[in-house]
Amino acid sequence: MTRHLWPLAATLLLASCLGKTTDTAAPIDIRSPGSWTAVASMPTPRQEVAAAALNGRLVVIGGFGEAAEPVATVEVYDPATDQWEARAPLPAPTHHPAAAVVDGRLFVAGGFAGRASWTPLRTVYEYDEARNSWSTRAPLRTPRGALALVALDGKLRAVGGSSDTVSNAHEVYDPATDRWAEAPPLPTPRDHLAAVVFQGRLWAIGGRDAFLGRQHNAVEIYDPATDGWSTGVPLPTGRGGLAAAVLGDRIFVFGGEAPFRIFSAHEMFEIAGNRWIGKEPMRTPRHGTGAAAIGGRIYVAGGGTEPGLARTSVTEAYTP
C-alpha cells in the first residue's frame, strides 16, 4: 500500500513562505517556568524521528535527512559526557517511526518508507545494545507511520498513525510471546500524535488528520484496569508533530505544527488544577522531534524548524 503525496512539494513551498512561530494559548506559569540549555548537537540533522531513553542515554532513530531522504541513522546521546555516538543503523531507512523501551529492551515500530511517495510499514525491530545490532520481531497488524508507541505493564501499545487515511488502531505487543493483538481502538483516529504512560494509563495527545486537515487537541486516556478509554483535558491548541515526556508527576509536551504554523509551545499538565499550563517556550521551535526524560531533565533532539521540511540537529535540555 502506497500513500501518494502529489501536493507535497507545493504545500511545503507555501509553508516555507508563510510559516510563523506560535507559542501556547495556555496560562503561563511565571513562578516556575523552568529553563532550557543547549547541549551537543545531534551529528545528523533530521526530523520525523523516533526517540527513547535507554540506560540513561537518549537514542534518536531514523527520520528524514537531506532533501527529505529517509535515513536508517541511529545516534545516541550521553548526558554524562555531552557527546553523541553513532550506533548500528536500522535494517532499512524509515521516517515517522515510533520507539519505546520495555523492561530494558528498545523497540521501533512502523513508519514510512520512500520519499516521493510514502509506503506505510508493519516492521518492528528490537535493538540489542550489548551487540549493537537489530533483530526483526513480529510485525504490526496494521501498517502505519506517524504512530505512537508506549510501554505499559510490560507490554508495548501502538496507537494511531496513518496509511492511506488516519487510523484508530490500538495494538498490544507481548515481548514474551512475540505477538501482537488488537485492543480497544483509539476513540479519535489521528496521526502525528504523542503518547505517554502516566499514572498507570496511556495518554494519547494531539495529532492531526492531515497537514492541511483538522488539527486535534484531543487527549484520550486508556486504562488497562477497565480496558477502556476516557476523555482528558484537551490541549490549549490542536496540533500535530508534537513530542511528549513524563518527568515525575507531570506530563510535558513540546512543539508541533499546524498549517503554516510552527510551535515553540511547551506545556505541562498540572494535576492539582486539572489543566495545561505554559512553561518556558522552546528555544528552537520545531516539529517532528523526539523527547525523553533522563536524570531530572527532558532532552529534545532534532526536528523541523519550519512547517513541512526543515531538518535540524539542535538538541536542547529542559530543567523544570
PyMOL commands that set and color helices and strands:
alter all, ss='L'
color gray80, all
select helices_A, chain A and resi 8-18+66-68
alter helices_A, ss='H'
color red, helices_A
select strands_A, chain A and resi 3-4+20-22+35-38+50-54+57-61+74-78+83-87+98-102+105-109+112-113+117-120+124-128+133-137+148-152+155-159+170-174+179-182+194-198+201-205+219-223+228-231+243-247+250-254+257-258+261-263+266-270+275-278+290-294+297-301+315-319
alter strands_A, ss='S'
color yellow, strands_A
deselect
rebuild
show_as cartoon
